[in-house]
Amino acid sequence: MNPFTLLIIYFTIFSGPMVTMLSSSFFLMWIGLEMNLLAIIPLMINKSNPRSMEASTKYFITQATASMIFLMSVILNYKQMGLWTFQPQTNSLTMTLIFISLSIKLGLSPFHAWLPEVTQGIPLKTGLLLLTWQKVAPMTILFQIHQSIDTRIMISSAIISVLVGAWGGLNQTQTRKIMAYSSISHMGWMISILPYNPSFTIINLIIYTMLTLAIFLILHPHSFSSIKTMSLLWNKAPILLPVMAMILLSTGGLPPLTGFMPKWLIVTELLKNNNPIMASIMATAALINLFFYTRLIYSTSLTIFPTNNNSKMYIQQSSNKMYFTLTPMIILGTLTLPLSSLAL
């Protein structure tokens, strides 16, 4: 693709959520969401093949539907209140429609079915954008209007998302689908604490973004698209074996790594607000997530799949792949648990 075209696309992808975050008018927020939607589609179909075309079509249809529901809710609110901002007096049906549209954009259950299929059909670099930066704008809107949304609807969606993300990832062998179900689960954790302590949602989003970025920085240079291809990591880059294990365990929420911090804070806050059943369900689902992360570690570090003899020659070749960004992500994603005292 033309470098100038790429520059425009990435600038639009970056500026879309910024417009949404800095706007007080929901009409401008909708424009930011549309900028985000339209700019990422050329990246999805950059390497044109039937799978990427199918993924980009699914993504466009689902996101356009969500944008239509969002705009309809904004217009209904304007008709009722005469304002482009939501007020405490806004109709509850309008706020529910807003939450449904943002749930579709975030991939929250029960509107999650598009996310694994789209992530599987696009390149790893675009998948990283889809699972991290594309979540910022909808989460920002939810952060602003969460007090007007029915708490029962948010909690129900959070519990279903955590369970679907845990069970859905168990039977997967493709790394992009595993990361997609991991995203669904993490979004459920973020939404669960939003009615009680929104600052923990931001902490969870930041830590999730760091861990996902670190995983994709390992997957992308070596084109690891499945568990079988990841089994050659010992041969291609042996130094990344313990790094990958630590990042995956941190993503699963195992102490004393950084990924344990948001889960610990969220479970503690839920117990403070008399939600022991919800905390127990989410903690149990986190164990299921940890299981399939551990399976990835086992396949990567402790198993050698049947391969031809040529694959064993990779280790003799000098690797020129640089990991400048990976080092700070590893440190932040695994060793910052002591900072959790600042969030309490």
C-alpha positions as CSV (number, residue, x, y, z in Angstrom):
1,M,0.0,0.0,0.0
2,N,1.1,3.6,-0.7
3,P,3.0,5.0,2.3
4,F,1.0,8.3,2.1
5,T,-2.2,6.3,2.1
6,L,-1.1,4.3,5.1
7,L,-0.2,7.6,6.9
8,I,-3.7,8.9,6.3
9,I,-5.3,5.6,7.4
10,Y,-3.3,5.4,10.7
11,F,-3.9,9.1,11.4
12,T,-7.6,8.6,11.0
13,I,-7.5,5.5,13.2
14,F,-5.7,7.4,15.9
15,S,-7.8,10.6,15.6
16,G,-11.2,8.8,15.7
17,P,-11.1,7.7,19.4
18,M,-9.5,11.1,20.2
19,V,-12.5,12.9,18.7
20,T,-14.8,10.6,20.7
21,M,-12.9,11.1,24.0
22,L,-12.6,14.9,23.7
23,S,-16.2,15.6,22.6
24,S,-19.1,16.5,24.8
25,S,-21.7,16.1,22.0
26,F,-22.8,12.6,21.3
27,F,-23.2,13.5,17.6
28,L,-19.4,14.2,17.5
29,M,-18.8,11.0,19.4
30,W,-20.7,9.1,16.7
31,I,-18.5,10.8,14.0
32,G,-15.4,9.6,15.9
33,L,-16.7,6.0,16.0
34,E,-17.4,6.2,12.2
35,M,-13.9,7.5,11.5
36,N,-12.6,4.5,13.5
37,L,-14.8,2.1,11.6
38,L,-14.1,3.2,8.1
39,A,-10.3,3.7,8.5
40,I,-9.5,0.1,9.7
41,I,-11.3,-1.7,6.8
42,P,-8.6,-0.9,4.2
43,L,-6.0,-2.5,6.6
44,M,-8.2,-5.6,6.9
45,I,-8.3,-6.1,3.1
46,N,-4.8,-5.0,2.4
47,K,-3.8,-8.6,1.6
48,S,-6.8,-9.4,-0.5
49,N,-8.0,-13.0,-0.1
50,P,-11.5,-14.6,0.5
51,R,-10.9,-14.9,4.2
52,S,-10.0,-11.2,4.7
53,M,-12.8,-10.1,2.5
54,E,-15.3,-12.1,4.5
55,A,-13.9,-10.8,7.8
56,S,-14.0,-7.2,6.6
57,T,-17.6,-7.6,5.4
58,K,-18.7,-9.1,8.7
59,Y,-16.9,-6.3,10.6
60,F,-18.5,-3.6,8.5
61,I,-22.1,-5.0,8.8
62,T,-21.9,-5.5,12.6
63,Q,-20.2,-2.1,13.2
64,A,-22.6,-0.3,10.9
65,T,-25.5,-1.8,12.7
66,A,-24.1,-0.7,16.0
67,S,-23.5,2.8,14.7
68,M,-27.1,3.0,13.4
69,I,-28.5,2.0,16.8
70,F,-26.2,4.5,18.5
71,L,-27.2,7.4,16.1
72,M,-30.9,6.4,16.5
73,S,-30.6,6.7,20.3
74,V,-28.9,10.0,20.0
75,I,-31.7,11.3,17.8
76,L,-34.4,10.0,20.1
77,N,-32.7,11.7,23.0
78,Y,-32.5,15.0,21.0
79,K,-36.2,14.7,20.2
80,Q,-37.0,14.1,23.9
81,M,-34.6,16.5,25.6
82,G,-33.6,19.0,22.8
83,L,-29.9,18.3,23.6
84,W,-27.1,16.3,22.0
85,T,-26.0,15.1,25.5
86,F,-27.6,12.6,27.7
87,Q,-29.2,13.8,31.0
88,P,-30.4,12.0,34.1
89,Q,-33.9,12.4,32.8
90,T,-33.1,10.5,29.5
91,N,-35.5,7.6,28.8
92,S,-34.2,4.3,30.1
93,L,-35.0,2.6,26.7
94,T,-32.7,5.1,25.0
95,M,-29.9,4.3,27.4
96,T,-30.4,0.6,26.9
97,L,-30.2,1.0,23.1
98,I,-26.9,3.0,23.6
99,F,-25.5,0.1,25.8
100,I,-26.5,-2.5,23.1
101,S,-24.8,-0.5,20.4
102,L,-21.6,-0.1,22.4
103,S,-21.7,-3.8,23.4
104,I,-21.7,-4.7,19.7
105,K,-18.7,-2.5,19.1
106,L,-16.8,-3.9,22.1
107,G,-17.7,-7.5,21.3
108,L,-19.5,-8.1,24.6
109,S,-21.8,-11.1,24.9
110,P,-24.4,-11.9,23.6
111,F,-23.2,-9.7,20.7
112,H,-19.7,-11.3,20.5
113,A,-20.1,-13.8,17.6
114,W,-18.4,-11.5,15.1
115,L,-15.2,-10.9,17.0
116,P,-13.5,-14.3,16.8
117,E,-14.4,-14.7,13.2
118,V,-13.2,-11.3,12.2
119,T,-10.0,-11.6,14.2
120,Q,-9.2,-14.9,12.6
121,G,-9.6,-13.6,9.0
122,I,-7.3,-10.5,9.3
123,P,-3.5,-10.1,9.7
124,L,-2.0,-10.2,13.1
125,K,-1.0,-6.5,13.1
126,T,-4.6,-5.4,12.2
127,G,-5.9,-7.9,14.8
128,L,-3.8,-6.1,17.4
129,L,-5.5,-2.8,16.5
130,L,-9.0,-4.4,16.6
131,L,-8.5,-5.9,20.0
132,T,-6.9,-2.9,21.7
133,W,-7.2,0.6,20.1
134,Q,-10.7,0.0,18.7
135,K,-12.0,-0.7,22.2
136,V,-11.0,2.8,23.5
137,A,-13.7,4.9,22.0
138,P,-16.7,2.7,23.0
139,M,-15.3,2.2,26.5
140,T,-14.8,6.0,26.8
141,I,-18.5,6.6,26.1
142,L,-19.6,3.9,28.5
143,F,-17.3,5.5,31.2
144,Q,-19.2,8.8,30.7
145,I,-22.8,7.4,30.8
146,H,-22.5,4.3,33.0
147,Q,-24.5,6.0,35.8
148,S,-27.6,6.3,33.5
149,I,-27.5,2.6,32.4
150,D,-29.4,-0.1,34.3
151,T,-26.9,-1.8,36.5
152,R,-28.6,-5.2,36.1
153,I,-28.2,-5.1,32.4
154,M,-24.5,-4.3,32.7
155,I,-23.8,-7.0,35.3
156,S,-25.7,-9.6,33.2
157,S,-23.7,-8.8,30.1
158,A,-20.5,-8.9,32.1
159,I,-21.1,-12.3,33.6
160,I,-22.2,-13.8,30.3
161,S,-19.1,-12.3,28.6
162,V,-16.7,-13.6,31.2
163,L,-18.2,-17.1,30.9
164,V,-18.3,-17.1,27.1
165,G,-14.8,-15.8,26.9
166,A,-13.6,-18.6,29.2
167,W,-15.5,-21.5,27.6
168,G,-15.1,-20.3,24.0
169,G,-11.3,-20.3,24.2
170,L,-11.0,-23.8,25.5
171,N,-11.4,-25.6,22.2
172,Q,-9.4,-23.2,20.0
173,T,-6.1,-24.0,18.3
174,Q,-5.8,-20.7,16.4
175,T,-3.9,-18.0,18.3
176,R,-6.0,-15.1,16.9
177,K,-9.3,-16.8,18.1
178,I,-7.8,-17.4,21.5
179,M,-6.9,-13.7,21.8
180,A,-10.4,-12.8,20.6
181,Y,-12.0,-14.9,23.3
182,S,-9.5,-13.5,25.8
183,S,-10.7,-10.0,24.7
184,I,-14.4,-10.9,25.3
185,S,-13.5,-12.2,28.8
186,H,-11.5,-9.1,29.7
187,M,-14.2,-6.8,28.4
188,G,-16.6,-8.6,30.8
189,W,-14.3,-7.9,33.7
190,M,-14.2,-4.2,32.8
191,I,-17.9,-3.8,32.5
192,S,-18.6,-5.7,35.7
193,I,-16.8,-3.1,37.9
194,L,-18.0,0.0,35.9
195,P,-21.1,0.6,38.0
196,Y,-19.1,0.5,41.3
197,N,-15.6,1.9,40.6
198,P,-15.0,3.2,37.1
199,S,-11.4,3.9,37.8
200,F,-10.7,0.1,38.0
201,T,-12.1,-0.2,34.5
202,I,-9.5,2.2,33.2
203,I,-6.7,0.3,35.1
204,N,-8.0,-3.0,33.6
205,L,-8.1,-1.6,30.1
206,I,-4.5,-0.2,30.3
207,I,-3.1,-3.5,31.7
208,Y,-5.1,-5.6,29.1
209,T,-3.7,-3.4,26.3
210,M,-0.1,-3.8,27.5
211,L,-0.4,-7.6,27.8
212,T,-2.1,-8.0,24.4
213,L,0.5,-5.8,22.8
214,A,3.3,-7.9,24.3
215,I,1.7,-11.1,23.0
216,F,1.2,-9.8,19.5
217,L,4.8,-8.4,19.4
218,I,5.9,-12.1,19.8
219,L,3.3,-13.6,17.5
220,H,3.6,-11.1,14.6
221,P,7.4,-11.2,13.7
222,H,7.3,-15.0,13.5
223,S,3.8,-15.3,12.0
224,F,2.5,-17.6,14.8
225,S,-1.1,-18.2,13.7
226,S,-1.7,-21.5,15.5
227,I,-0.6,-23.6,18.5
228,K,1.3,-25.9,16.1
229,T,3.4,-23.0,14.7
230,M,4.0,-21.7,18.2
231,S,5.7,-25.0,19.0
232,L,8.6,-23.8,16.9
233,L,9.3,-20.9,19.2
234,W,12.1,-22.9,21.0
235,N,13.8,-23.2,17.6
236,K,13.3,-19.7,16.2
237,A,13.8,-17.6,19.4
238,P,14.6,-19.6,22.5
239,I,15.0,-16.5,24.7
240,L,11.3,-15.7,24.2
241,L,10.1,-19.0,25.8
242,P,10.2,-17.8,29.4
243,V,9.0,-14.3,28.3
244,M,5.9,-15.8,26.5
245,A,5.2,-18.0,29.6
246,M,5.3,-15.0,31.9
247,I,3.1,-12.8,29.7
248,L,0.5,-15.6,29.2
249,L,0.4,-16.3,33.0
250,S,0.1,-12.6,33.7
251,T,-2.8,-12.3,31.1
252,G,-4.5,-15.2,33.0
253,G,-4.3,-13.3,36.2
254,L,-1.8,-15.5,38.1
255,P,0.0,-13.8,41.1
256,P,2.5,-12.2,41.6
257,L,2.3,-10.9,38.0
258,T,0.7,-7.6,36.9
259,G,-2.3,-9.3,35.4
260,F,-3.4,-10.3,38.9
261,M,-3.8,-6.7,39.9
262,P,-7.1,-5.8,38.0
263,K,-8.7,-9.1,38.9
264,W,-7.8,-8.7,42.6
265,L,-9.1,-5.1,42.7
266,I,-12.3,-6.0,40.9
267,V,-13.1,-9.0,43.1
268,T,-12.4,-7.0,46.2
269,E,-14.6,-4.2,45.1
270,L,-17.4,-6.6,44.2
271,L,-17.2,-8.1,47.7
272,K,-17.4,-4.7,49.2
273,N,-20.6,-4.1,47.3
274,N,-22.2,-7.3,48.5
275,N,-21.8,-9.3,45.3
276,P,-20.1,-12.5,46.4
277,I,-21.9,-14.7,43.9
278,M,-20.8,-12.6,41.0
279,A,-17.2,-12.4,42.3
280,S,-17.2,-16.2,42.7
281,I,-18.5,-16.8,39.2
282,M,-15.9,-14.5,37.6
283,A,-13.0,-15.9,39.7
284,T,-14.0,-19.4,38.6
285,A,-14.1,-18.3,34.9
286,A,-10.7,-16.7,35.4
287,L,-9.4,-20.2,36.3
288,I,-10.7,-21.5,33.0
289,N,-9.0,-18.7,31.1
290,L,-5.8,-19.6,32.9
291,F,-6.1,-23.2,31.8
292,F,-6.0,-22.4,28.1
293,Y,-3.2,-20.0,28.6
294,T,-1.3,-22.8,30.4
295,R,-2.1,-25.0,27.5
296,L,-0.4,-22.5,25.2
297,I,2.7,-22.5,27.4
298,Y,2.7,-26.3,27.5
299,S,2.5,-26.5,23.7
300,T,5.2,-23.8,23.3
301,S,7.7,-24.9,25.9
302,L,7.2,-28.5,26.8
303,T,6.1,-30.1,23.5
304,I,7.8,-30.8,20.2
305,F,5.2,-31.5,17.5
306,P,6.2,-33.8,14.6
307,T,8.2,-31.6,12.1
308,N,10.5,-32.1,9.2
309,N,14.2,-31.9,9.7
310,N,14.5,-28.5,7.9
311,S,12.6,-26.8,10.7
312,K,15.4,-27.8,13.2
313,M,17.9,-25.6,11.2
314,Y,16.2,-22.3,12.2
315,I,18.3,-22.1,15.4
316,Q,21.5,-21.9,13.3
317,Q,20.3,-18.8,11.5
318,S,21.0,-15.5,13.0
319,S,17.7,-13.6,13.8
320,N,17.6,-10.0,12.8
321,K,14.2,-9.3,14.4
322,M,14.4,-6.5,16.9
323,Y,12.2,-6.2,20.0
324,F,12.7,-2.7,21.2
325,T,9.0,-2.2,22.1
326,L,8.7,-5.7,23.7
327,T,11.1,-5.1,26.6
328,P,9.1,-2.3,28.3
329,M,5.9,-4.2,27.7
330,I,7.3,-7.2,29.4
331,I,8.4,-5.2,32.4
332,L,5.1,-3.3,32.7
333,G,3.0,-6.5,32.0
334,T,4.7,-8.7,34.6
335,L,6.4,-6.7,37.4
336,T,4.2,-3.8,38.4
337,L,1.9,-5.6,40.9
338,P,3.4,-3.7,43.9
339,L,2.0,-0.5,42.3
340,S,-1.5,-1.9,43.1
341,S,-1.4,-0.2,46.5
342,L,-1.6,3.1,44.7
343,A,-5.0,2.1,43.3
344,L,-6.6,1.2,46.6
